Amino acid sequence: MEYDAKVKNRIKRLEGQLRGALRMMEEGEDCQEVINQLSASRTALDRTIGVIVSENLIECVREAEENGENTDERVKEAVNLLVKSR
């Protein structure tokens, strides 16, 4: 699977959020602010995982259909990836 610029940018933003959380800790920011930043990072990570799995699923299903394969197994694999990520 090729990862487009949109997905890579999500990871870069997530990296910035985590660096921001670390900076906040080093500067002794309030616990609530640090937790808010970490929570936003977790949400961003979850959404990025969802985007990657869904794009991969679309690609895999198309490929399976072109090859005359059953797509059920591909869908199950994608669901398992999502469950595993939680």
PDB file as gemmi writes it, atoms N, CA and C in Angstrom:
CRYST1    1.000    1.000    1.000  90.00  90.00  90.00 P 1                      
ATOM      1  N   MET A   1       0.841  -1.178   0.000  1.00  0.00           N  
ATOM      2  CA  MET A   1       0.000   0.000   0.000  1.00  0.00           C  
ATOM      3  C   MET A   1       0.886   1.242   0.000  1.00  0.00           C  
ATOM      4  N   GLU A   2       0.519   2.197  -0.813  1.00  0.00           N  
ATOM      5  CA  GLU A   2       1.215   3.468  -0.812  1.00  0.00           C  
ATOM      6  C   GLU A   2       0.467   4.448   0.075  1.00  0.00           C  
ATOM      7  N   TYR A   3       1.206   5.203   0.840  1.00  0.00           N  
ATOM      8  CA  TYR A   3       0.613   6.175   1.741  1.00  0.00           C  
ATOM      9  C   TYR A   3       0.705   7.554   1.096  1.00  0.00           C  
ATOM     10  N   ASP A   4      -0.446   8.194   0.928  1.00  0.00           N  
ATOM     11  CA  ASP A   4      -0.454   9.492   0.277  1.00  0.00           C  
ATOM     12  C   ASP A   4      -0.022  10.599   1.236  1.00  0.00           C  
ATOM     13  N   ALA A   5       0.154  11.783   0.693  1.00  0.00           N  
ATOM     14  CA  ALA A   5       0.633  12.922   1.480  1.00  0.00           C  
ATOM     15  C   ALA A   5      -0.320  13.260   2.623  1.00  0.00           C  
ATOM     16  N   LYS A   6      -1.624  13.049   2.412  1.00  0.00           N  
ATOM     17  CA  LYS A   6      -2.613  13.348   3.443  1.00  0.00           C  
ATOM     18  C   LYS A   6      -2.365  12.522   4.709  1.00  0.00           C  
ATOM     19  N   VAL A   7      -2.107  11.244   4.526  1.00  0.00           N  
ATOM     20  CA  VAL A   7      -1.872  10.360   5.679  1.00  0.00           C  
ATOM     21  C   VAL A   7      -0.547  10.716   6.342  1.00  0.00           C  
ATOM     22  N   LYS A   8       0.462  10.986   5.550  1.00  0.00           N  
ATOM     23  CA  LYS A   8       1.760  11.359   6.110  1.00  0.00           C  
ATOM     24  C   LYS A   8       1.663  12.663   6.891  1.00  0.00           C  
ATOM     25  N   ASN A   9       0.871  13.600   6.398  1.00  0.00           N  
ATOM     26  CA  ASN A   9       0.686  14.861   7.113  1.00  0.00           C  
ATOM     27  C   ASN A   9      -0.014  14.652   8.447  1.00  0.00           C  
ATOM     28  N   ARG A  10      -0.937  13.693   8.493  1.00  0.00           N  
ATOM     29  CA  ARG A  10      -1.594  13.371   9.767  1.00  0.00           C  
ATOM     30  C   ARG A  10      -0.560  12.923  10.795  1.00  0.00           C  
ATOM     31  N   ILE A  11       0.369  12.098  10.357  1.00  0.00           N  
ATOM     32  CA  ILE A  11       1.411  11.597  11.258  1.00  0.00           C  
ATOM     33  C   ILE A  11       2.319  12.743  11.710  1.00  0.00           C  
ATOM     34  N   LYS A  12       2.632  13.639  10.793  1.00  0.00           N  
ATOM     35  CA  LYS A  12       3.473  14.786  11.154  1.00  0.00           C  
ATOM     36  C   LYS A  12       2.779  15.680  12.178  1.00  0.00           C  
ATOM     37  N   ARG A  13       1.466  15.891  12.011  1.00  0.00           N  
ATOM     38  CA  ARG A  13       0.717  16.690  12.982  1.00  0.00           C  
ATOM     39  C   ARG A  13       0.695  15.983  14.337  1.00  0.00           C  
ATOM     40  N   LEU A  14       0.515  14.674  14.307  1.00  0.00           N  
ATOM     41  CA  LEU A  14       0.517  13.892  15.543  1.00  0.00           C  
ATOM     42  C   LEU A  14       1.873  14.003  16.241  1.00  0.00           C  
ATOM     43  N   GLU A  15       2.922  13.928  15.462  1.00  0.00           N  
ATOM     44  CA  GLU A  15       4.269  14.088  16.019  1.00  0.00           C  
ATOM     45  C   GLU A  15       4.399  15.454  16.707  1.00  0.00           C  
ATOM     46  N   GLY A  16       3.877  16.485  16.076  1.00  0.00           N  
ATOM     47  CA  GLY A  16       3.906  17.821  16.668  1.00  0.00           C  
ATOM     48  C   GLY A  16       3.104  17.897  17.955  1.00  0.00           C  
ATOM     49  N   GLN A  17       1.961  17.227  17.975  1.00  0.00           N  
ATOM     50  CA  GLN A  17       1.146  17.212  19.192  1.00  0.00           C  
ATOM     51  C   GLN A  17       1.894  16.545  20.344  1.00  0.00           C  
ATOM     52  N   LEU A  18       2.559  15.440  20.062  1.00  0.00           N  
ATOM     53  CA  LEU A  18       3.296  14.736  21.105  1.00  0.00           C  
ATOM     54  C   LEU A  18       4.490  15.552  21.585  1.00  0.00           C  
ATOM     55  N   ARG A  19       5.166  16.207  20.663  1.00  0.00           N  
ATOM     56  CA  ARG A  19       6.274  17.082  21.067  1.00  0.00           C  
ATOM     57  C   ARG A  19       5.746  18.232  21.930  1.00  0.00           C  
ATOM     58  N   GLY A  20       4.574  18.733  21.563  1.00  0.00           N  
ATOM     59  CA  GLY A  20       3.953  19.795  22.346  1.00  0.00           C  
ATOM     60  C   GLY A  20       3.637  19.331  23.763  1.00  0.00           C  
ATOM     61  N   ALA A  21       3.146  18.107  23.885  1.00  0.00           N  
ATOM     62  CA  ALA A  21       2.835  17.557  25.208  1.00  0.00           C  
ATOM     63  C   ALA A  21       4.111  17.416  26.034  1.00  0.00           C  
ATOM     64  N   LEU A  22       5.172  16.956  25.412  1.00  0.00           N  
ATOM     65  CA  LEU A  22       6.447  16.815  26.116  1.00  0.00           C  
ATOM     66  C   LEU A  22       6.974  18.179  26.560  1.00  0.00           C  
ATOM     67  N   ARG A  23       6.872  19.165  25.685  1.00  0.00           N  
ATOM     68  CA  ARG A  23       7.316  20.516  26.023  1.00  0.00           C  
ATOM     69  C   ARG A  23       6.516  21.049  27.211  1.00  0.00           C  
ATOM     70  N   MET A  24       5.207  20.798  27.181  1.00  0.00           N  
ATOM     71  CA  MET A  24       4.345  21.246  28.278  1.00  0.00           C  
ATOM     72  C   MET A  24       4.778  20.613  29.597  1.00  0.00           C  
ATOM     73  N   MET A  25       5.124  19.330  29.559  1.00  0.00           N  
ATOM     74  CA  MET A  25       5.589  18.646  30.768  1.00  0.00           C  
ATOM     75  C   MET A  25       6.894  19.258  31.270  1.00  0.00           C  
ATOM     76  N   GLU A  26       7.803  19.494  30.314  1.00  0.00           N  
ATOM     77  CA  GLU A  26       9.103  20.054  30.690  1.00  0.00           C  
ATOM     78  C   GLU A  26       8.965  21.457  31.269  1.00  0.00           C  
ATOM     79  N   GLU A  27       7.950  22.190  30.834  1.00  0.00           N  
ATOM     80  CA  GLU A  27       7.727  23.547  31.322  1.00  0.00           C  
ATOM     81  C   GLU A  27       6.830  23.585  32.559  1.00  0.00           C  
ATOM     82  N   GLY A  28       6.422  22.406  33.027  1.00  0.00           N  
ATOM     83  CA  GLY A  28       5.631  22.319  34.244  1.00  0.00           C  
ATOM     84  C   GLY A  28       4.196  22.795  34.089  1.00  0.00           C  
ATOM     85  N   GLU A  29       3.637  22.640  32.890  1.00  0.00           N  
ATOM     86  CA  GLU A  29       2.247  23.050  32.651  1.00  0.00           C  
ATOM     87  C   GLU A  29       1.296  22.245  33.537  1.00  0.00           C  
ATOM     88  N   ASP A  30       0.118  22.775  33.681  1.00  0.00           N  
ATOM     89  CA  ASP A  30      -0.929  22.141  34.472  1.00  0.00           C  
ATOM     90  C   ASP A  30      -1.244  20.749  33.927  1.00  0.00           C  
ATOM     91  N   CYS A  31      -1.475  19.816  34.821  1.00  0.00           N  
ATOM     92  CA  CYS A  31      -1.782  18.421  34.468  1.00  0.00           C  
ATOM     93  C   CYS A  31      -2.956  18.334  33.492  1.00  0.00           C  
ATOM     94  N   GLN A  32      -3.983  19.119  33.737  1.00  0.00           N  
ATOM     95  CA  GLN A  32      -5.172  19.073  32.888  1.00  0.00           C  
ATOM     96  C   GLN A  32      -4.845  19.452  31.443  1.00  0.00           C  
ATOM     97  N   GLU A  33      -3.972  20.427  31.265  1.00  0.00           N  
ATOM     98  CA  GLU A  33      -3.582  20.850  29.919  1.00  0.00           C  
ATOM     99  C   GLU A  33      -2.787  19.758  29.208  1.00  0.00           C  
ATOM    100  N   VAL A  34      -1.903  19.104  29.944  1.00  0.00           N  
ATOM    101  CA  VAL A  34      -1.107  18.007  29.372  1.00  0.00           C  
ATOM    102  C   VAL A  34      -2.031  16.863  28.964  1.00  0.00           C  
ATOM    103  N   ILE A  35      -2.966  16.516  29.826  1.00  0.00           N  
ATOM    104  CA  ILE A  35      -3.905  15.440  29.521  1.00  0.00           C  
ATOM    105  C   ILE A  35      -4.751  15.792  28.306  1.00  0.00           C  
ATOM    106  N   ASN A  36      -5.187  17.040  28.205  1.00  0.00           N  
ATOM    107  CA  ASN A  36      -5.955  17.468  27.024  1.00  0.00           C  
ATOM    108  C   ASN A  36      -5.139  17.279  25.746  1.00  0.00           C  
ATOM    109  N   GLN A  37      -3.876  17.637  25.811  1.00  0.00           N  
ATOM    110  CA  GLN A  37      -3.006  17.489  24.628  1.00  0.00           C  
ATOM    111  C   GLN A  37      -2.811  16.016  24.294  1.00  0.00           C  
ATOM    112  N   LEU A  38      -2.582  15.193  25.291  1.00  0.00           N  
ATOM    113  CA  LEU A  38      -2.401  13.754  25.049  1.00  0.00           C  
ATOM    114  C   LEU A  38      -3.683  13.111  24.530  1.00  0.00           C  
ATOM    115  N   SER A  39      -4.808  13.545  25.045  1.00  0.00           N  
ATOM    116  CA  SER A  39      -6.091  13.029  24.574  1.00  0.00           C  
ATOM    117  C   SER A  39      -6.311  13.384  23.105  1.00  0.00           C  
ATOM    118  N   ALA A  40      -5.970  14.609  22.736  1.00  0.00           N  
ATOM    119  CA  ALA A  40      -6.083  15.021  21.331  1.00  0.00           C  
ATOM    120  C   ALA A  40      -5.155  14.194  20.453  1.00  0.00           C  
ATOM    121  N   SER A  41      -3.978  13.868  20.974  1.00  0.00           N  
ATOM    122  CA  SER A  41      -3.025  13.037  20.227  1.00  0.00           C  
ATOM    123  C   SER A  41      -3.581  11.634  20.016  1.00  0.00           C  
ATOM    124  N   ARG A  42      -4.180  11.093  21.050  1.00  0.00           N  
ATOM    125  CA  ARG A  42      -4.753   9.748  20.942  1.00  0.00           C  
ATOM    126  C   ARG A  42      -5.883   9.725  19.916  1.00  0.00           C  
ATOM    127  N   THR A  43      -6.724  10.743  19.943  1.00  0.00           N  
ATOM    128  CA  THR A  43      -7.822  10.834  18.978  1.00  0.00           C  
ATOM    129  C   THR A  43      -7.269  10.921  17.556  1.00  0.00           C  
ATOM    130  N   ALA A  44      -6.243  11.735  17.379  1.00  0.00           N  
ATOM    131  CA  ALA A  44      -5.626  11.874  16.054  1.00  0.00           C  
ATOM    132  C   ALA A  44      -5.032  10.545  15.592  1.00  0.00           C  
ATOM    133  N   LEU A  45      -4.418   9.827  16.504  1.00  0.00           N  
ATOM    134  CA  LEU A  45      -3.837   8.521  16.168  1.00  0.00           C  
ATOM    135  C   LEU A  45      -4.929   7.532  15.778  1.00  0.00           C  
ATOM    136  N   ASP A  46      -6.010   7.486  16.549  1.00  0.00           N  
ATOM    137  CA  ASP A  46      -7.123   6.586  16.240  1.00  0.00           C  
ATOM    138  C   ASP A  46      -7.713   6.885  14.864  1.00  0.00           C  
ATOM    139  N   ARG A  47      -7.877   8.151  14.564  1.00  0.00           N  
ATOM    140  CA  ARG A  47      -8.438   8.524  13.257  1.00  0.00           C  
ATOM    141  C   ARG A  47      -7.483   8.171  12.121  1.00  0.00           C  
ATOM    142  N   THR A  48      -6.199   8.335  12.354  1.00  0.00           N  
ATOM    143  CA  THR A  48      -5.211   7.975  11.336  1.00  0.00           C  
ATOM    144  C   THR A  48      -5.230   6.474  11.076  1.00  0.00           C  
ATOM    145  N   ILE A  49      -5.324   5.699  12.127  1.00  0.00           N  
ATOM    146  CA  ILE A  49      -5.428   4.242  11.969  1.00  0.00           C  
ATOM    147  C   ILE A  49      -6.668   3.908  11.150  1.00  0.00           C  
ATOM    148  N   GLY A  50      -7.783   4.546  11.462  1.00  0.00           N  
ATOM    149  CA  GLY A  50      -9.017   4.301  10.712  1.00  0.00           C  
ATOM    150  C   GLY A  50      -8.878   4.632   9.242  1.00  0.00           C  
ATOM    151  N   VAL A  51      -8.224   5.749   8.934  1.00  0.00           N  
ATOM    152  CA  VAL A  51      -8.020   6.142   7.535  1.00  0.00           C  
ATOM    153  C   VAL A  51      -7.165   5.110   6.815  1.00  0.00           C  
ATOM    154  N   ILE A  52      -6.090   4.691   7.444  1.00  0.00           N  
ATOM    155  CA  ILE A  52      -5.188   3.721   6.808  1.00  0.00           C  
ATOM    156  C   ILE A  52      -5.899   2.393   6.578  1.00  0.00           C  
ATOM    157  N   VAL A  53      -6.616   1.908   7.584  1.00  0.00           N  
ATOM    158  CA  VAL A  53      -7.319   0.627   7.434  1.00  0.00           C  
ATOM    159  C   VAL A  53      -8.390   0.732   6.361  1.00  0.00           C  
ATOM    160  N   SER A  54      -9.154   1.821   6.336  1.00  0.00           N  
ATOM    161  CA  SER A  54     -10.224   1.938   5.343  1.00  0.00           C  
ATOM    162  C   SER A  54      -9.671   2.044   3.927  1.00  0.00           C  
ATOM    163  N   GLU A  55      -8.589   2.807   3.751  1.00  0.00           N  
ATOM    164  CA  GLU A  55      -7.990   2.910   2.420  1.00  0.00           C  
ATOM    165  C   GLU A  55      -7.423   1.571   1.981  1.00  0.00           C  
ATOM    166  N   ASN A  56      -6.805   0.865   2.924  1.00  0.00           N  
ATOM    167  CA  ASN A  56      -6.268  -0.454   2.611  1.00  0.00           C  
ATOM    168  C   ASN A  56      -7.387  -1.432   2.263  1.00  0.00           C  
ATOM    169  N   LEU A  57      -8.494  -1.353   3.000  1.00  0.00           N  
ATOM    170  CA  LEU A  57      -9.626  -2.239   2.732  1.00  0.00           C  
ATOM    171  C   LEU A  57     -10.165  -2.012   1.327  1.00  0.00           C  
ATOM    172  N   ILE A  58     -10.336  -0.758   0.956  1.00  0.00           N  
ATOM    173  CA  ILE A  58     -10.843  -0.450  -0.387  1.00  0.00           C  
ATOM    174  C   ILE A  58      -9.908  -1.031  -1.447  1.00  0.00           C  
ATOM    175  N   GLU A  59      -8.622  -0.826  -1.250  1.00  0.00           N  
ATOM    176  CA  GLU A  59      -7.627  -1.332  -2.199  1.00  0.00           C  
ATOM    177  C   GLU A  59      -7.661  -2.866  -2.271  1.00  0.00           C  
ATOM    178  N   CYS A  60      -7.739  -3.507  -1.132  1.00  0.00           N  
ATOM    179  CA  CYS A  60      -7.733  -4.974  -1.092  1.00  0.00           C  
ATOM    180  C   CYS A  60      -9.001  -5.572  -1.696  1.00  0.00           C  
ATOM    181  N   VAL A  61     -10.143  -4.959  -1.421  1.00  0.00           N  
ATOM    182  CA  VAL A  61     -11.403  -5.469  -1.968  1.00  0.00           C  
ATOM    183  C   VAL A  61     -11.412  -5.326  -3.484  1.00  0.00           C  
ATOM    184  N   ARG A  62     -10.969  -4.186  -3.984  1.00  0.00           N  
ATOM    185  CA  ARG A  62     -10.895  -3.999  -5.444  1.00  0.00           C  
ATOM    186  C   ARG A  62      -9.993  -5.048  -6.076  1.00  0.00           C  
ATOM    187  N   GLU A  63      -8.848  -5.265  -5.454  1.00  0.00           N  
ATOM    188  CA  GLU A  63      -7.895  -6.249  -5.960  1.00  0.00           C  
ATOM    189  C   GLU A  63      -8.498  -7.655  -5.948  1.00  0.00           C  
ATOM    190  N   ALA A  64      -9.179  -7.998  -4.860  1.00  0.00           N  
ATOM    191  CA  ALA A  64      -9.797  -9.324  -4.759  1.00  0.00           C  
ATOM    192  C   ALA A  64     -10.886  -9.496  -5.809  1.00  0.00           C  
ATOM    193  N   GLU A  65     -11.691  -8.446  -6.020  1.00  0.00           N  
ATOM    194  CA  GLU A  65     -12.751  -8.527  -7.032  1.00  0.00           C  
ATOM    195  C   GLU A  65     -12.170  -8.700  -8.426  1.00  0.00           C  
ATOM    196  N   GLU A  66     -11.084  -7.997  -8.714  1.00  0.00           N  
ATOM    197  CA  GLU A  66     -10.436  -8.114 -10.021  1.00  0.00           C  
ATOM    198  C   GLU A  66      -9.900  -9.520 -10.253  1.00  0.00           C  
ATOM    199  N   ASN A  67      -9.471 -10.179  -9.182  1.00  0.00           N  
ATOM    200  CA  ASN A  67      -8.921 -11.529  -9.282  1.00  0.00           C  
ATOM    201  C   ASN A  67      -9.982 -12.610  -9.082  1.00  0.00           C  
ATOM    202  N   GLY A  68     -11.235 -12.195  -8.938  1.00  0.00           N  
ATOM    203  CA  GLY A  68     -12.318 -13.150  -8.759  1.00  0.00           C  
ATOM    204  C   GLY A  68     -12.312 -13.844  -7.413  1.00  0.00           C  
ATOM    205  N   GLU A  69     -11.662 -13.233  -6.430  1.00  0.00           N  
ATOM    206  CA  GLU A  69     -11.589 -13.822  -5.096  1.00  0.00           C  
ATOM    207  C   GLU A  69     -12.774 -13.362  -4.251  1.00  0.00           C  
ATOM    208  N   ASN A  70     -13.011 -14.101  -3.176  1.00  0.00           N  
ATOM    209  CA  ASN A  70     -14.043 -13.738  -2.211  1.00  0.00           C  
ATOM    210  C   ASN A  70     -13.518 -12.585  -1.360  1.00  0.00           C  
ATOM    211  N   THR A  71     -14.302 -11.538  -1.244  1.00  0.00           N  
ATOM    212  CA  THR A  71     -13.865 -10.354  -0.492  1.00  0.00           C  
ATOM    213  C   THR A  71     -14.135 -10.458   1.004  1.00  0.00           C  
ATOM    214  N   ASP A  72     -14.901 -11.445   1.426  1.00  0.00           N  
ATOM    215  CA  ASP A  72     -15.261 -11.582   2.840  1.00  0.00           C  
ATOM    216  C   ASP A  72     -14.030 -11.661   3.742  1.00  0.00           C  
ATOM    217  N   GLU A  73     -13.041 -12.418   3.315  1.00  0.00           N  
ATOM    218  CA  GLU A  73     -11.839 -12.595   4.133  1.00  0.00           C  
ATOM    219  C   GLU A  73     -11.083 -11.275   4.279  1.00  0.00           C  
ATOM    220  N   ARG A  74     -11.038 -10.501   3.223  1.00  0.00           N  
ATOM    221  CA  ARG A  74     -10.362  -9.197   3.275  1.00  0.00           C  
ATOM    222  C   ARG A  74     -11.066  -8.258   4.254  1.00  0.00           C  
ATOM    223  N   VAL A  75     -12.379  -8.282   4.248  1.00  0.00           N  
ATOM    224  CA  VAL A  75     -13.148  -7.428   5.152  1.00  0.00           C  
ATOM    225  C   VAL A  75     -12.895  -7.865   6.601  1.00  0.00           C  
ATOM    226  N   LYS A  76     -12.873  -9.169   6.844  1.00  0.00           N  
ATOM    227  CA  LYS A  76     -12.607  -9.675   8.190  1.00  0.00           C  
ATOM    228  C   LYS A  76     -11.228  -9.243   8.681  1.00  0.00           C  
ATOM    229  N   GLU A  77     -10.236  -9.288   7.787  1.00  0.00           N  
ATOM    230  CA  GLU A  77      -8.884  -8.863   8.148  1.00  0.00           C  
ATOM    231  C   GLU A  77      -8.872  -7.390   8.553  1.00  0.00           C  
ATOM    232  N   ALA A  78      -9.586  -6.561   7.795  1.00  0.00           N  
ATOM    233  CA  ALA A  78      -9.641  -5.129   8.100  1.00  0.00           C  
ATOM    234  C   ALA A  78     -10.313  -4.888   9.456  1.00  0.00           C  
ATOM    235  N   VAL A  79     -11.394  -5.601   9.716  1.00  0.00           N  
ATOM    236  CA  VAL A  79     -12.087  -5.450  10.995  1.00  0.00           C  
ATOM    237  C   VAL A  79     -11.157  -5.879  12.129  1.00  0.00           C  
ATOM    238  N   ASN A  80     -10.426  -6.951  11.930  1.00  0.00           N  
ATOM    239  CA  ASN A  80      -9.482  -7.406  12.952  1.00  0.00           C  
ATOM    240  C   ASN A  80      -8.393  -6.365  13.228  1.00  0.00           C  
ATOM    241  N   LEU A  81      -7.931  -5.698  12.173  1.00  0.00           N  
ATOM    242  CA  LEU A  81      -6.936  -4.634  12.361  1.00  0.00           C  
ATOM    243  C   LEU A  81      -7.504  -3.500  13.206  1.00  0.00           C  
ATOM    244  N   LEU A  82      -8.738  -3.127  12.927  1.00  0.00           N  
ATOM    245  CA  LEU A  82      -9.372  -2.063  13.714  1.00  0.00           C  
ATOM    246  C   LEU A  82      -9.540  -2.468  15.173  1.00  0.00           C  
ATOM    247  N   VAL A  83      -9.969  -3.696  15.385  1.00  0.00           N  
ATOM    248  CA  VAL A  83     -10.174  -4.185  16.752  1.00  0.00           C  
ATOM    249  C   VAL A  83      -8.822  -4.243  17.469  1.00  0.00           C  
ATOM    250  N   LYS A  84      -7.823  -4.713  16.788  1.00  0.00           N  
ATOM    251  CA  LYS A  84      -6.481  -4.823  17.367  1.00  0.00           C  
ATOM    252  C   LYS A  84      -5.930  -3.463  17.767  1.00  0.00           C  
ATOM    253  N   SER A  85      -6.258  -2.437  17.005  1.00  0.00           N  
ATOM    254  CA  SER A  85      -5.738  -1.103  17.277  1.00  0.00           C  
ATOM    255  C   SER A  85      -6.368  -0.465  18.509  1.00  0.00           C  
ATOM    256  N   ARG A  86      -7.474  -0.993  18.974  1.00  0.00           N  
ATOM    257  CA  ARG A  86      -8.150  -0.431  20.148  1.00  0.00           C  
ATOM    258  C   ARG A  86      -7.572  -1.072  21.359  1.00  0.00           C  
TER     259      ARG A  86                                                      
END                                                                             
